[in-house]
Amino acid sequence: MKTVLKILILGEGGAGKTTLLHRFVKNEFIDTTTMTIGVEIHTKELKVDSKQCQLMLWDFSGQERFKFMIEEFFRGAHGAIILFDITNMKSFVNIEKWMTMLKKFCSKLPVILVAAKYDLEEFSMVGDLYANKIQEKLDLNGYIKTSAKLGLNVEKPFKKLAKLILNSEENIFRTP
């Protein structure tokens, strides 16, 4: 039996959400993407500890004008990834805003913090010290550095999140 997990991918516009998802789902790097309008849904089969799952990956637009749709789209989520671009301080500063929204509609989801565009480390405005502090402050379930361009740690946040969901004591998929 295959378990279907709804995963939210959140973060500011231009942070690299769509590029990371494209690399994860199709194993291709695209260096130009168009702005996501509202939400795009991608799927990916994944094996986690001998359990087969299908991830439904909800890629949200980071644009302010689409925020009115969030409550409806968050419904039924099992976990979330909040992504920031290491070269864009605004995308990092707004992590707390995304967490506030997430907690308002989905209070107990496991959340992984993802640093995107790690291939641009020489231009980084956000170091590991700050990322680790925000992870601790917001009680997130992990911090992972990724690069869709290099293929660095692309699967890691998705596998970790799926494992957290499937092994959670509050797991709705657990059989009695």
N, C-alpha and C positions, 0 to 999 in steps of 0.2 A: 504494500500500500504506500502510495506517495503522499507526503504531507505538503500542503501548499502554505507558504509563508508570505505574508504581505509585508514588504520592507519599504519604508519611506526613505528617500534620499533628499536631504535638505541642505540648504546653504544659499549664499548670495548668488545672483546672476553673474556668470562669467568665472565662477570659482573652479569649474572643471567637472561638474557632476555628470553631464552628458558624455563627455570624453572618457571619463573613468568607466561609466556604464558600457559604452561602446566597446572599450578594450576588454572588459570583463565578459560581456555577452558574446561578442564576435571575434575577440582576440585580434582586433585591428586598431591601429591608432589613427584618429582623424584629428588634424590640427586646425580645422575650421569647422565650426558648427554654427547653426543658426540658433537664435534665442528660443528656448523652450516656451511654448505658449500654453499656459495652464499646467497641464501634466501630461507626461508620456509614460506609458507602461511597457516595460520590457520583461521577458521571462528567461529564466536560466535554470537548467537542471543541475543539481548539486548533490554529492554524496557526502554525508557528515556522519562519522562513526557508524558506518554500515547502514545508515538510514538514508533513503532516497527522498529528496525534497525538490519541490519546484518553487523557486523564488519568484514572486511577482514584485518587481522593482518599480516603485512609483517615483519618477523623476519630476520633482516640482520646480516650476519656474521660480527663480529667486527674485523676480521683479515684484515690486510693491503692488502694482495694479492687479495682481492675481491672488493676493492674500485672502480676498473675500471667499474664495472657494475652499480654503484649507480645511475647515471643520468637517465638511462632507467627505473630503478625500482621506482624512486621517482615520475615519471610522473603520474599525476592523483590523487595524495595523498590529503586527506582532513585534516589530522592532524598527529601529531607525539608525541611519548614518547621517551625521552632520559633518559636512565637508567644508573646509576653508582652503583658500589659495595662499601658500606661504609667501607669495610676493604682493599680497593685497591685505593691508592691515584692516580695512573695513570688513572684509569677509571674516576675519578673525574676531573683531570686536562684536560683530553681530551674532556670534554663536549663542550668547546668552539670550538674545531675542528669540532665536529659533527654539531654544530649550523651553523658554517661557510659554511659547505657543504650543509646543508639544505636550508639556505638562498640563496645560489647560484642557486639552482634548483627550490625551492618552497618558494618564499619570504614571503608570508603572512599566513602561516599555524599556527594554534594554537599549542602550544607545552607545554607538561607537563614534569616536571623534577621528576624522580622517584629514590629514594634511595632504593636499594635492599639489602637483607640479614640483615634486621634489628634485626633478632634473634641473630646476632653476635655483638650486640651493644658494648659489653665489649671489642671487638677488633677493634672498629671503629677508622678510621684514619681521617674521615670527619665528623665534627659536624654540627648541624643545622645552626649555625652561618654562616659557609662557604657556605652551600647549599642555604640558604636564600639570601646571597650576590650575588651568581652567578645567581640565579633566577631573582633577581632585575636587575643586570647588563645586562643580556641577554634579559630582558623583556619577560620572560616565563610566561605561564598562570597558574602556580601552582607548588607546591612542595609537594610530598606525600611520606611518608616512608612506605615501604612494607616488608613483609616477606612471601615468597612462602612456606617456611617450616611450619610456624605457621598459614598461611592463613590470615595474617594481612593486611588489606586494599588492598587486591588483586584486587577487582572490582573497587575500588574508582578511580584510574587514568583513566580507560577506560570509566566509566560512566561520569566523569567530562569532558573528552575530547569530547565524543559524544555529550554531552549537549552543550558545547561551539560551536561545529560545527553546530549543528541543530539550535541554537539560534543566530548565527552570522548574522550581517547585510549583510555580503557578501555571505550569504548562497545560494549556487547554487540550493538548493532543494526547496527554497521558491516559492510558487505559486503566480503569479501576481494578 
